[in-house]
Amino acid sequence: MKKNLLFVIDSLECAGAEKSLVTLLSLLDYSKFNVDLMLFAHGTALEPLVPEQVNILAPLKYTKFSKIGLKKAFIHTAKNNEWKMLYARLKYSTRIRRKKYSNPQKARLFWQSISSSIESSTKLYDIAISYAQGIPTFYVAEKIKARRKFAWVNVTYRLLEEDKKFQTKFYDQIDKIVSVSDSTKEVFLETFPSYKNKTEVIYDINNPKFISEMAELGEGYKDNFDGIRILTIGRLAKQKGYDIALRACKKLKDEGIYFRWYALGKGPLKKEIQASIIEQGLTEHFILLGVDPNPYSFIKNTDIYVQTSRTEGFGLALAEARMLNIPVVTTRFDAVYNQMVDGKNGLVVDMNGDAVYEGILKMLNDHQLRESIVNYLKIEKKGNIKEINKFYQLIG
């Protein structure tokens, strides 16, 4: 008899955890599993890549309600007598505008405001999996009936005491906690040491064959630029270190290097980053490309991949660049040495613009080093689809 699995994630935007989940779903043996997928946001970039055997569940009532304009929401509420949802929406909207909050704080405020308006599932699953921390984990813990519940942690998870206390009651209901790297596990256990015996590591799964095939299908760059292309992939958020990237970019420009630095991603700092680009006179040098569901054709046609992150759970974009044999310059974030060998498959530098600039310059000017790194990339072990075996062991 097939096992009934449920995966829950915020959305399928083009980001690390989301790409990892799509890859995992593409590798599952559907002769053994019936798979449902719950999303809190629909119509995002990677949804077309979900295997047809996966049943993407209909949006929750509150998810649909939250997408309509406020005027229509009042009309809907009056017609359907659903004042509870309107009150919850207004409560969260008011609280979230008071000041800037971290992602864990936003997730707590959302759940405190909205959870009573979110319906519980009536289906009993053999296994329910939250594939991201925060709201998906709260939902699986509180709203899903399952014989076993698992929760993925795919970021460096340091919490304030209030958020730690709030989240403990949800993790207490989880049978296994899965971190995507050794360093992610270590940081998680600094926050939640009592979960040591139920926490293990399964790396974000990446499939070199899939990435190579996708790299041949995409359109990639369209600007006919014939100079050096630098690429960064990551959400436009503080933890991705775009301020570091712009500092390095300005120094490259001042050095007279003929280059363009492209960034794939979207996020809350878009306006701020765009303003900084204009202020520093980098409009021809630092290009925001938005989101593309197939970043691999961009990576393939890049001269250097640069990651300026302050934190990463694993660093999936680095792995993807390595799989396409692109030299990497990256900051020394927590999990970087889970995959990087400094001087062998790329350069690992300090977390500041000057160091990133020096790393890029070294990669450009030291042709022997660059050739050595490319040759190493061509022979190093690619991908980790064998991690699927750890997943099968986990779910029994």
C-alpha positions in Angstrom: 0.0 0.0 0.0 1.3 3.5 -0.9 2.2 5.9 1.9 0.4 9.2 1.9 2.9 12.1 2.1 2.3 15.8 2.6 4.9 18.5 1.9 4.4 22.1 3.1 6.4 25.1 2.0 5.7 28.8 1.7 5.9 29.0 -2.1 7.9 27.7 -5.0 9.8 30.9 -5.7 13.2 30.4 -7.3 15.3 30.0 -4.2 17.4 27.3 -2.5 14.9 25.4 -0.4 12.3 25.6 -3.2 14.7 24.2 -5.8 15.8 21.5 -3.4 12.1 20.4 -2.8 11.4 20.4 -6.6 14.5 18.2 -7.1 13.5 15.9 -4.3 10.0 15.5 -5.8 11.5 14.8 -9.2 13.4 11.8 -7.7 10.7 10.2 -5.6 9.4 6.7 -6.5 5.7 7.4 -7.1 4.9 3.7 -7.1 5.4 3.9 -3.3 3.9 7.3 -2.4 0.9 9.4 -2.9 2.1 13.0 -2.5 0.2 16.2 -1.7 1.9 19.6 -1.7 0.5 22.6 0.3 1.7 26.1 -0.6 0.9 29.4 1.1 1.5 31.3 -2.2 0.5 30.0 -5.6 1.5 30.8 -9.2 5.3 31.2 -8.4 8.2 30.4 -10.7 9.0 26.8 -10.0 5.5 25.4 -9.9 5.6 24.2 -13.6 8.6 22.0 -12.6 6.6 20.0 -10.0 6.1 16.4 -11.3 2.6 15.7 -12.6 2.2 12.9 -10.0 2.2 15.5 -7.2 -1.2 16.9 -6.1 -0.9 20.6 -5.4 -3.6 21.3 -2.9 -6.2 24.1 -3.4 -5.3 27.3 -1.6 -6.5 27.6 2.0 -9.5 29.9 2.5 -7.4 32.5 4.2 -4.8 32.4 1.5 -7.4 33.2 -1.1 -9.0 35.9 1.2 -5.6 37.6 1.7 -5.1 38.1 -2.0 -8.2 40.2 -2.7 -8.2 43.9 -2.2 -9.3 45.4 1.1 -12.5 46.9 -0.3 -13.5 43.5 -1.9 -12.5 41.8 1.4 -15.0 44.0 3.3 -17.7 43.1 0.8 -16.8 39.4 0.9 -16.9 39.5 4.7 -20.3 41.1 4.8 -21.8 38.7 2.3 -20.4 35.6 3.9 -20.3 36.7 7.6 -16.6 35.9 7.9 -15.6 38.7 10.2 -13.0 36.5 11.9 -10.8 36.4 8.8 -11.1 40.1 8.2 -10.2 40.8 11.8 -7.2 38.5 11.6 -6.0 40.1 8.4 -6.3 43.6 9.8 -4.6 42.6 13.0 -1.6 41.2 11.2 -1.4 44.1 8.8 -1.4 46.6 11.6 1.2 44.7 13.7 3.6 44.1 10.8 3.7 47.9 10.0 4.8 49.1 13.4 8.6 48.4 12.8 11.0 46.2 10.9 10.9 42.6 11.9 13.1 39.6 11.2 11.7 36.7 9.3 11.2 34.6 12.5 9.4 37.6 14.1 7.2 38.0 11.0 6.3 34.3 11.1 5.4 34.5 14.8 3.2 37.6 14.3 1.5 36.0 11.3 0.6 32.9 13.2 -0.5 34.7 16.4 -2.8 36.8 14.2 -4.0 34.4 11.6 -3.9 30.8 12.9 -7.4 30.8 14.3 -8.6 31.6 10.7 -6.8 28.7 9.1 -8.7 25.5 8.8 -7.2 22.2 9.9 -6.8 19.4 7.4 -9.3 16.5 7.7 -7.0 14.0 5.9 -4.8 11.7 7.9 -1.3 11.4 6.4 1.3 8.8 7.1 4.0 11.5 7.1 3.7 15.3 7.0 6.8 17.3 6.1 7.4 21.0 6.7 10.1 21.9 4.1 10.9 25.2 5.7 11.0 26.7 9.2 8.4 29.2 10.4 4.8 29.1 9.1 5.1 25.7 7.3 6.3 24.2 10.6 3.6 25.9 12.6 1.0 24.6 10.1 2.2 21.0 10.1 2.4 20.9 13.9 -1.0 22.5 14.6 -3.2 21.9 11.6 -2.2 18.5 10.2 -3.1 15.0 11.3 -0.2 12.7 10.6 1.3 9.6 12.1 4.7 11.2 11.9 5.8 14.8 11.4 9.1 16.1 10.2 10.5 19.7 9.9 13.3 21.0 7.7 15.6 23.8 8.8 17.4 25.3 5.8 18.7 28.6 7.2 21.1 29.6 10.0 18.5 29.7 12.7 19.3 32.1 15.6 16.3 33.3 17.5 15.5 35.9 20.1 14.2 34.5 23.4 10.5 35.4 22.6 10.7 33.6 19.3 12.5 30.6 20.8 9.8 30.2 23.4 7.0 30.6 20.8 8.5 28.0 18.4 9.3 25.4 21.1 5.7 24.4 21.4 5.6 23.6 17.7 8.9 21.7 17.5 7.8 19.7 20.5 5.2 18.1 18.2 7.7 17.3 15.5 9.2 13.7 15.4 12.3 14.5 13.4 14.1 17.8 12.6 16.2 17.8 9.4 19.0 20.4 8.9 20.5 20.9 5.5 24.1 21.1 6.6 26.3 20.3 9.6 26.7 24.0 10.4 22.9 24.6 10.2 22.4 21.7 12.6 25.0 23.1 15.0 23.4 26.6 15.0 19.9 25.2 15.4 21.1 23.1 18.4 22.6 26.2 20.0 19.1 27.6 20.1 17.3 24.3 20.8 19.8 22.0 22.6 17.0 19.8 23.9 16.2 18.5 20.3 19.7 17.0 19.8 18.4 13.4 19.7 15.8 14.1 17.1 17.9 16.3 14.8 19.8 15.0 11.8 21.3 16.2 8.5 20.1 15.7 5.0 21.8 18.0 2.5 19.8 20.0 0.0 19.5 17.6 -3.0 20.9 18.8 -6.3 20.9 16.8 -9.5 23.7 17.6 -12.0 21.9 15.9 -14.9 18.8 18.1 -14.4 20.9 21.3 -14.1 22.9 20.5 -17.2 19.8 19.8 -19.2 18.1 23.0 -17.9 21.2 25.1 -18.8 20.8 24.1 -22.4 17.1 25.1 -22.5 17.0 28.6 -21.1 17.6 31.9 -22.9 20.0 33.5 -20.5 21.5 36.9 -21.1 20.0 39.0 -23.9 22.2 42.1 -23.8 25.0 40.9 -26.2 27.6 42.2 -23.7 31.1 40.9 -24.7 33.0 41.7 -21.5 33.3 39.8 -18.2 30.1 38.6 -16.8 29.7 38.2 -13.0 26.6 36.6 -11.5 25.0 36.5 -8.0 21.8 34.6 -7.2 19.9 35.4 -4.1 17.0 37.1 -2.5 17.3 40.9 -2.3 17.6 40.8 1.4 20.1 41.8 4.1 21.5 38.3 4.6 22.6 38.0 1.0 25.0 40.9 1.4 24.2 43.0 -1.7 25.8 46.0 0.0 29.1 44.0 0.0 28.5 43.2 -3.7 28.0 46.9 -4.6 31.1 47.9 -2.7 33.1 45.3 -4.7 31.4 46.4 -7.9 32.3 50.0 -7.4 36.0 49.1 -6.9 36.0 47.0 -10.1 34.5 49.9 -12.0 37.1 52.3 -10.6 39.8 49.9 -11.6 38.6 50.1 -15.2 37.6 46.5 -15.5 35.2 45.8 -18.5 32.5 43.9 -16.8 28.8 43.6 -15.9 27.6 42.1 -12.6 24.1 40.6 -12.8 21.8 39.6 -9.9 19.0 37.1 -10.1 16.4 37.5 -7.3 13.7 39.6 -5.8 13.0 40.7 -2.2 12.3 43.5 0.2 15.4 45.5 -0.5 14.9 46.0 -4.2 14.2 49.7 -4.0 17.1 50.3 -1.6 19.5 48.3 -3.7 18.3 50.0 -6.9 18.8 53.4 -5.2 22.3 52.5 -4.1 23.1 51.4 -7.7 22.1 54.8 -9.0 23.8 56.7 -6.2 27.1 55.0 -6.9 26.9 55.4 -10.6 26.6 51.6 -11.3 23.6 51.5 -13.6 25.7 50.1 -16.4 27.6 47.7 -14.2 25.2 46.1 -11.7 22.0 44.8 -13.3 19.0 43.5 -11.4 17.4 40.8 -13.6 14.5 39.8 -11.3 13.6 36.1 -11.1 14.0 33.5 -13.8 12.7 29.9 -13.1 15.7 28.7 -15.1 18.8 30.4 -13.8 21.1 27.7 -15.2 21.6 29.2 -18.6 22.7 32.4 -16.9 25.2 30.5 -14.7 26.5 28.5 -17.7 27.4 31.7 -19.6 29.0 33.5 -16.6 32.7 34.0 -16.1 32.7 34.2 -12.3 29.9 33.3 -9.9 30.0 35.5 -6.7 28.2 34.9 -3.4 28.3 37.7 -0.9 26.0 36.1 1.7 26.3 36.8 5.4 24.4 33.6 6.2 23.4 30.5 4.2 21.9 27.2 5.4 23.8 25.4 2.6 24.4 27.6 -0.4 22.6 25.8 -3.2 23.5 28.4 -5.8 27.2 27.7 -5.1 26.6 24.0 -5.7 24.8 24.8 -9.0 27.7 27.0 -10.2 30.2 24.3 -9.3 28.1 21.7 -11.2 28.4 23.9 -14.3 32.2 24.3 -13.8 32.0 28.1 -13.1 34.7 29.5 -10.8 33.4 30.9 -7.6 34.3 33.7 -5.2 32.3 33.5 -2.0 32.2 35.1 1.4 33.0 32.9 4.4 29.5 32.3 5.7 28.7 29.6 8.3 28.1 26.6 5.9 30.6 27.6 3.2 33.2 24.8 3.9 30.5 22.1 3.5 31.2 22.4 -0.2 34.1 24.9 -0.8 37.8 24.1 -0.8 39.6 27.4 -0.9 41.9 27.7 -3.8 40.7 24.4 -5.3 37.1 24.9 -6.5 37.0 28.6 -5.9 38.1 31.4 -3.5 36.7 31.9 0.0 37.2 35.5 1.2 36.3 37.7 4.2 32.8 39.2 4.5 33.5 42.7 3.1 33.5 44.5 -0.2 37.3 44.9 -0.4 37.9 41.2 0.1 35.3 40.3 -2.5 36.9 42.8 -4.9 40.4 41.3 -4.3 39.0 37.8 -4.8 37.4 38.7 -8.2 40.5 40.5 -9.3 42.7 37.5 -8.4 40.4 35.2 -10.3 40.6 37.5 -13.4 44.3 38.2 -13.3 45.8 34.9 -12.2 45.1 32.8 -15.3 47.0 29.8 -13.9 44.8 29.8 -10.8 41.6 30.1 -12.8 42.6 27.3 -15.1 43.5 25.1 -12.1 40.1 25.8 -10.5 38.2 25.0 -13.7 40.1 21.8 -14.1 39.4 20.8 -10.5 35.7 21.6 -11.0 35.5 19.3 -14.0 36.7 16.3 -12.0 35.3 17.0 -8.6 32.2 15.0 -7.4 29.1 16.6 -8.7 25.7 16.7 -7.0 24.4 14.6 -4.2 21.3 12.7 -5.4 22.3 9.9 -3.1 20.9 12.1 -0.3 17.5 10.7 -1.5 18.5 7.4 0.3 18.7 9.3 3.6 15.2 10.7 2.9 13.9 7.1 2.3 15.5 6.0 5.5 13.9 8.9 7.4 10.4 8.1 6.2 10.9 4.3 6.7 
